[in-house]
Amino acid sequence: MTDITTQIDTHLTSNLTRYIQETVRLCAQPSISATGQGVVDCSQIVAALLEEHGLQVQTFTGYGNPIVLGKCPGKSAKTLLFYNHYDVQPVEPLELWTSPPFEPVERDGKLYARGVADDKGEFIARLAALDAVCGKEHRKAAHGGGRLNTTELPCSVLFVLEGEEEVGSPHIARFVKDHVKELTCHGAVWEGGGIDPEGHPGMTLGYRGILYVELAVELMNRDAHSGGAHSLPNAAWRLHRALGTLKGTDERILIPGFYDHALPPSTKDLELFEALPDREAWLRQQLGVKTFVNEMHGRDLQKAVFNPTCNIDGLTAGYQGAGMKTVIPAKATAKVDFRLVPDQDPDDLFMKLRSHLDTQGFSDVKVTRLGAMWPYKASADDPLVALTVRTGEEVYGKKSLIDALGGGSSPAYAFAKPLGISVVDAGIGYWDSRGHAPDENIRIQDFLNGARHLARILEGFSM
């Protein structure tokens, strides 16, 4: 262990309680972007925390929820950007929480709260990492209420925290385009990452895009008695038939031209998949899956992430309460998401979806676009990827595992292309952090190790 890594680990271990208290402070503030609850108040706490850690802070409005930017110059000419978000998912179903979601509590070495894993705890771990690489003088300043000696940082740092990630980041791309000069950097560390059930650190090279739409049918001005079903149109059946034209029983999407720009996995991607553990048994245990899509098994379950998807998120029509109510639904809606692979374009596919429904005779089906993100994927050979992998193995003592492509979507594309940078992830989560679910949590030891990892990335990036 080098002198600098000893300094990093000593600082983080001795100040761990303080950083957990900061995490508690942030998680105690609701910030549900879906409803707006507490979001502005939370952005102010984020700004205060950045200032307390010695960064220059700007808060930008006019882009939906406030976007908070923190800056700190460093020794080298390089700049590393950290992306986080301070908004969280709704807490329902509330009855499944063991303790109130906005009253953080530590139990059995874990900290429980909404947003603690996704993504507030990770933000605090990055502030902790920033402290740890700044040397003795910063630690004195931190305890004495002074300001950070910014010349000690090994490289310049940018923090970008948005408050709309959990609702699809609808404004972040415009923000980046409007502020490219201010956001100039040489690489970015994204949210996410963490360790798998065997304790291996993991990272993802990229994220799928998404097109999220609502399909709606309205055939009458009110529901009718089902005794008239021999002559009156049923919106639920109409919508069902429209949905049936989107995808075949083999999961292949039937919209003409849908796969025109979809890239298959590369040879290197396939090598990365083969190096990953077979997660079939774990998925069966965790989710109670009896049969996977197309009866897939083994590593094919992971390789299939390069297959674009068409998923029905929810259906609404007619009566769904207890007992009987014999009605013909006048209206029916379905929320549908398409997960997209490089180089698919949600703008292009939205137009193709509309054209497909018209061609199939469903011009009466209204299509409303609710959200979109573009795919992003870094090269496995990128130096920032190599640094993240190497430092992860140093901290955790186990081989780093790399996913060629994640199943979810992310606004990483909004930064990568305009800024000309690569994006990696390194986080504090673990396989049972329960992000988006009741009893969201982190393990305190993972927080510490995640901060150690992030500090090493920050130190190594300057070289």
Buried (B, 14 or more C-beta within 10 A) or exposed (E): EEEBBEBBBEBBEEBBEBBBEBBBBBBBBBBBBEEBBBBEEBBEBBBBBBEBBBBEBBBBEEBBBBBBBBBBEBEBEBBBBBBBBBBBBBBEEEEEBEEBBBEBEEEEEBBBBBBBBBBBBBBBBBBBBBBBBBBEEBBEBBEEEEBBBBEBBBBBBBBBBBBBBBBBBBBBBEBBEEBEEEBBBBBBBBBBBBBBEEEBBBBBBBBBBBBBBBBBBBBBEEBBEBEEBEEBBBBBBBBBBBBEBBBEEEEEBEBEEBBEBBEEBBEBBBEBBEEBBEBBEEEEEEEEEEEBEEEBEEBBBBBBBBBBBBEEEEBBBBEEEEEEEEBBBBBBBBBBBBBBBBEBBBEBBBEBBBEBBEEBEBEBBBBEBBBBBBBBBBEBEBEBBBBBBEBBBBBBEBEBBBBBBBEEBBBBBBBBEBBEBBBBBBBBBBBEBBBEBBBBBBBBEBBBBBBBBBBBBBBBBBE
